[in-house]
């Protein structure tokens, strides 16, 4: 993103859930044409993916850093 040319505003939401909260394999509202693929990886793996360039998206990196700062990593 380039601050000089992009005026896009983003809002991030962080929520806790348990496997029992899921209602299907994916997500979204089929009536709305949503088809969301859920990808779950551990926090340490996600950090490694940033380091090795697999994760390059700024929004994803910001959310992972938020999790690190606020202690939301995987339970020990």
Steps between C-alpha positions, in 0.01 A plus 500: 500500500618850425383769745541763231251343262277268702220623722369156582387450860521157658332366810627188673300284736651252741285237665543182697335178397520130570476213251147430628391846381541402136187414306665378178838439335522850357325820574278769362135529418411294191193722444739793457727308263778482759743212483768543765788257529620463858873449542625433852871494573690536825640836607864386488448365148339828392798696636734269307292557187554877538875449539531276194275714280199267477288767670561838337161663540519807724154449649581145608835604644333782698247258650773253597702779661186610687464145630864499612473835679175408676599147599249327272738231377422130519445376856807333646 
